[in-house]
Amino acid sequence: MTSILVPLDGSACAERVVPYVRMLAPLLGAHVTLLQALDTDTPEALTAMVDQAAGYADGQMAAERPLPATHAAQPYLPDETRDRARSYLASQAAQLRTAGIQVTTRTAIGPAPDAILAVAEELQSSMIALSTHGRSGVRRWAVGSVTDRLVQATTRPVLVVRGGAHPTGSACVPRRILVPLDGSARSRQAVPFALQLAETTGAELVLLTAVVPLFAEYAMLPAIPVEIQTGLSAAIEQELNEFAADLRRQYARVTAVVLDGFAAETILDEAAHRDVDMIVMATHGRGGLRRWALGSVADRVLHAAAVPLVMVRVVTNGQHAPQH
């Protein structure tokens, strides 16, 4: 991992991701870019302006490219708005630099999801890290909806920190990381990042597979004998144990857990039961009669998890994962 893009909207809630960035950046050797999107009342006029956006680097205004003639009548953005954004980002960057982190700052004009995606692509960011439900004032953005759009639109890992507690310092360093797997190769695309983080922090890596009851997947079939469900669980447990054993050759602190139950509920319950500090999971993993679709499961976990969640979008044919 080489870079982390951190969108901020100026609210205290959005800033709750910053302690996690302060923890992750040195561990992963990452450069950090702080971004603030400056939206206006006419997003349809500004959507085409993302590539024309004004930027700031280390608190200095970059040269603005002239807008196409079709956008000459763009909504006015007062200089004081830009100045406030520059000052705000500079103050946030200064706090990170005290931890020895290399930081640059940027602003972009336009709707937050479009601006974040454009800057992430331009910078080839390795991760996007943000807090949910940040909001403040007319020109700010609601990070909850932004998160939904980002997770759907990017193949870059997205670290989501829910608004709530205010961890600082070592409180952000994970001691236990939960990785939900559905048995598919796609779901395992979340493992490399989780393993890297576990190795650098010394955290326990917990691999979890939830065995969804067969009657829930095939409700039209007659009652399924208990021994079939039991045998299914045993087969899945053996498969997961073998995978965990392979990982232990690289990192010893790997635990495998198989539980019967619906996937999202099982993930959330086990995260609470084991007091995990972070969940790392793939989106859109799927496979077979006994598996569960990680797309919908990830969405449910995203909206209910009490701990930071890293969403790793699975890469399919024709897609390319960002370089770490």
Buried (B, 14 or more C-beta within 10 A) or exposed (E): BBBBBBBBBBBEBBBBBBBBBBBBBEBBEBBBBBBBBBBBEEBEBBEBBBEBBBBBEEBEEEEEEEBEEEEEEBEEBEEEBBEBBBEBBBEBBEBBEEEEBBBBBBBBBBBBBBBBBBBBEBBEBBBBBBBBBBBBEEBBBBBBBBBBBBBBBBBBBBBBBBBEEEBEEEEBBBBBBBBBBBBBEBBBBBBEBBBBBBBBBEBBBBBBBBBBEBEEEEEEEEEBEEEEBEEBBEBBBEBBEEBBEEBBEEBEBBBBBBBBBBBBBBBBBBBEEBEBBBBBBBBBBBBEEBBBBBBBBBBBBBBBBEBBBBBBBBBEEEEEBBEB
